[in-house]
Amino acid sequence: MDELEVIDLVRQSIMLSIELSAPVMLVGLVVGTAVALVQALTQIQEVTLVFVPKILAIFFAIFVGLPMMTTALVEFMNMLADHIVSIK
C-alpha cells in the first residue's frame, strides 16, 4: 500500500463522515435558527427553549437517516475489506 492509496482512503473516509453528519447538522442549524427567530420576535428569553426542539429534531433526523447511514457505512466497510484482502 503506497501513499496515494492511503491518501485516497483517508479522503474517502472524511467525505463519508461529512455525508453522514451534514444532514443532521443542517437540521440542527435550521431548527436552532427558527427557535432563535421566534425568541427574538416574541422576546421570550428562556435558555432551555432552544435545546428541546433542537434535540428532538436531531433525534428525528438521525432516526429518519439511519438506514441511509447504515448502508453507506456497510458499503465503505465492504470496500475496505475487499481492499485489505487484495493486498499481498
Secondary structure by P-SEA (a helix, b strand, c coil): ccaaaaaaaaaaaaaaaaaaaaaaaaaaaaaaaaaaaaaaaacccccccccaaaaaaaaaaaaaaaaaaaaaaaaaaaaaaaaaaacc
